[in-house]
Amino acid sequence: MASIARTVIRGFNALDEAIEAMSWVWSGLLILGLGSIAWLAMDRAVPFTVVQVYPAAARPGEQVEIVAKVRRDLSRQCAADMSRFVFDGRGTRWDESTRHFSPETISMMARQNPETLRVSVTVPRDAYPGNGSVVSDLEYRCNITHAAWPIRTTAVMPFTILP
């Protein structure tokens, strides 16, 4: 019985020595993993920017189509969540909607309207005439770290609310 115990203890000692001898491998893998996460977390470039908004106007209750020149970075596969609001001439806010765009949908929109974004919204019936705007708060997820820390940006597209 004692010889079996000594054999088991020698086996565990040999395993312990082998693990200690390979500790540099475990340390290296840990450093490599943390470095990869840090590299991904440093990816903070905004993948969408409104460059120019062309004049648009509509009356309360009508549809307004806003056309903007945009820059999209399609080199990364980014998904986006968007909350959209309409502001009227007095600054009153109307909540439009929250939407999700997959990387495939964003690529399709870019193919259909290269460097252009077309947004159609209904001007609220009670909107006050003057300078209005469509404001989109966007959260992009281009890699796994963005699930915790998305890339946030706001796109503002002004238009005129006619009396």
N, C-alpha and C positions, 0 to 999 in steps of 0.2 A: 504494500500500500504506500509506504514511504517513497519507494522508487517512482511510482506513478506521480506522486505529488511533486517530487524533485524534477521529473521530466516536464510536467505542466508548468512549473515555475520557470525552468530554463527556457521553455517555449515562449512564455510571456516576456521574459527578460530579452530574448532575441527579438521579439516583435517590438518591444519598447525601444531597443537600440536601433532597429531599422527605421522606426518612425522618427526618432531623434535625428538619425543620419539624413533623413529626407525633409527635415524641418525647413530647409531653404526652399524646397519646392512649394510647400504650403504657404510660406511667406510670400514667395514670388507670385503664386496664384492670387493671393489676397491683394497684393499691391496691384497686380494687373487688373483685377476686377474693380477695385476702387478707382483706379486710373481711368478705366473705361466709363464708369458711371460719371466721373468728374468731366470727362471729355464730352459726353452726351449732354450733361447739364449745362455746359458752357454754350451750347447751341441756342442762342437767344435772338438770332436775326429774325425780324418780322417778315413773313413770307408774302405779305400783301400790303400794298400802299396805294392810296388814291392820289394820283398825280395832278389831275385837272377835272373839274366838274363843269359841264356845259350848261348854259342857262336853260331853265325849265320853269313852267308855270301852270297852275290849275286853280280852279275855284273849289271851295269846300264841297265835298260830296263827289268830286270828279277824280279820275285817275290821273296821276302825274307820272310820266316816265322820265327818270333821271338817267342821263348817260354820262359816264365818267371814263376818263383815260386812267388805266391802272397798271401797276407793275405786280406781276405774280412770279414768285420763285417756285417753279415746278420741278426743280432739281431734287427737292425733298418730297416725300409722300406725306403731306400734312392733312389731317382732318381738322374741322373747325366747328365750334359751336357759336352761334350768333344770336344776340338779343337786339331787336330793332325797335326804335322809337321814332315818333314824328313830333316835332316841335313846331308850334305856330308862331305868328307875329308877336304874341305877348309872352312867349316862352312856356306856354302850357304844353305838357308832355302827354302824348298818347302812346301807350304800350302797344306795339304791333304784335310781335311773336318771337318765339325762340325756335331756332332751327339747328339741325345738325347737317353738315356737309362732309361726305366721305372724300378721301383723296381722289377717287374715281370721278365723283361729281364735280369737284373743283377742276380736274383736268378736262372734263367734258365742257364745262363753261368756258375754259380758256381756249379750247379748240373752236367752239362755236362763235366766240367773240374775242379774238386775240387782242390783248391789251385794252379791252373795253369791258365795262360793267354796265348792264342795263337793269335798273331797279324800277319797278312799277308798284306804287302804293296808292291807296285811296286817301285823299285828303279828308280828314274828319269833317263831318257836317258842321260842327260847331267851331271849327278852326277860325282864328282871328286872322284877317288879311295882313300881309306884310312879308317879312323875311322868315321863311320857314326852313326846316332842315330835316333830313332823314339821318339819324345817328345809329350806327351799328357798332355795338361792342362785340369784339371777336376774341375768342380763345382758341389758339392753335395748338395742336398736339402733333409734333413732327417726329418724336421718338419717345421711348418708354419713360424717360424722366419727366416729360411734359404732362404725364397723367397727374403728377403731384404739383408741378409748377408749369402750367401752360404759358405760352407766349401770348400776352394780352396787348391788344391795340384797339383804337377807336377810329372809325371812318365817319367823317362828317360830309354830307352831300347837301349843299344848300339849294333851295328853290324858292320861287315866289308864289305866295298864296294871293290870288286875285280876289277883289271884292265881289 
